[in-house]
Amino acid sequence: MQTIQASEAKTHFLRILDEVERGKTVTVTRRGKTVARIVPVTPSDEERREQIAQAMASILEIRKRTKPLSVEEILAARDEGRRF
């Protein structure tokens, strides 16, 4: 976590936002006391559900375009690389 004075934060705000966007948390102080903390935004539950739904739709679309695997192919893929 990075700590920065308010006057410096004002001057370098866009650079600070770039760092926060990369996942860092920045604490802003004024006269040695913490006055703010800038943290990355985490996706809301609704956004996560939408991302999962899109991923599932993509997977289902790919499955529609490929031929089904036989039992033998599934077992061969499972056992690939195993030593007996």
C-alpha positions as CSV (number, residue, x, y, z in Angstrom):
1,M,0.0,0.0,0.0
2,Q,1.4,3.4,-1.0
3,T,0.9,6.5,1.1
4,I,0.9,9.9,-0.5
5,Q,0.3,13.5,0.7
6,A,-2.9,15.2,-0.5
7,S,-1.0,18.0,-2.3
8,E,1.1,15.4,-4.2
9,A,-2.1,13.3,-4.9
10,K,-3.7,16.4,-6.5
11,T,-0.6,16.9,-8.8
12,H,-0.3,13.2,-9.8
13,F,-3.9,12.1,-9.7
14,L,-3.9,10.3,-13.1
15,R,-0.7,8.4,-12.2
16,I,-2.4,7.3,-9.0
17,L,-5.4,6.1,-10.8
18,D,-3.2,4.1,-13.1
19,E,-1.7,2.4,-10.1
20,V,-5.0,1.7,-8.5
21,E,-6.3,0.3,-11.8
22,R,-3.4,-2.2,-11.6
23,G,-4.6,-3.3,-8.2
24,K,-2.7,-1.1,-5.8
25,T,-4.3,0.7,-2.9
26,V,-3.2,4.3,-2.2
27,T,-3.7,6.1,1.1
28,V,-3.9,9.9,1.0
29,T,-2.8,11.9,4.0
30,R,-3.1,15.5,5.1
31,R,-0.7,16.8,7.7
32,G,0.2,13.2,8.6
33,K,-3.3,12.0,9.1
34,T,-5.1,9.6,6.8
35,V,-8.0,11.3,5.0
36,A,-8.8,8.9,2.2
37,R,-8.0,5.5,0.7
38,I,-8.2,4.9,-3.0
39,V,-8.9,1.2,-3.7
40,P,-9.5,-0.8,-6.9
41,V,-13.2,-1.5,-7.7
42,T,-14.2,-5.1,-7.4
43,P,-16.9,-6.3,-9.8
44,S,-20.4,-6.5,-8.2
45,D,-22.2,-9.8,-7.9
46,E,-24.4,-8.8,-10.9
47,E,-21.3,-8.1,-13.1
48,R,-19.8,-11.5,-12.0
49,R,-23.0,-13.3,-12.9
50,E,-23.0,-11.6,-16.3
51,Q,-19.3,-12.6,-16.9
52,I,-20.1,-16.2,-16.0
53,A,-23.2,-16.3,-18.2
54,Q,-21.1,-15.0,-21.2
55,A,-18.4,-17.6,-20.5
56,M,-21.0,-20.4,-20.3
57,A,-22.6,-19.2,-23.6
58,S,-19.2,-19.3,-25.3
59,I,-18.5,-22.8,-24.0
60,L,-22.0,-24.0,-25.1
61,E,-21.4,-22.5,-28.6
62,I,-18.1,-24.3,-28.9
63,R,-19.7,-27.6,-27.8
64,K,-22.3,-27.2,-30.5
65,R,-19.6,-26.9,-33.2
66,T,-17.6,-29.9,-32.1
67,K,-18.5,-33.6,-32.4
68,P,-19.2,-35.5,-29.2
69,L,-16.4,-37.6,-27.7
70,S,-16.7,-41.3,-27.5
71,V,-16.2,-43.1,-24.2
72,E,-12.9,-44.5,-25.4
73,E,-11.7,-40.9,-26.3
74,I,-12.7,-39.7,-22.8
75,L,-10.9,-42.6,-21.1
76,A,-7.8,-42.1,-23.2
77,A,-7.7,-38.4,-22.4
78,R,-8.1,-39.2,-18.7
79,D,-5.4,-41.8,-18.7
80,E,-2.9,-39.9,-20.9
81,G,0.4,-39.5,-19.2
82,R,-0.4,-41.9,-16.4
83,R,2.1,-44.7,-15.5
84,F,0.6,-48.0,-14.6
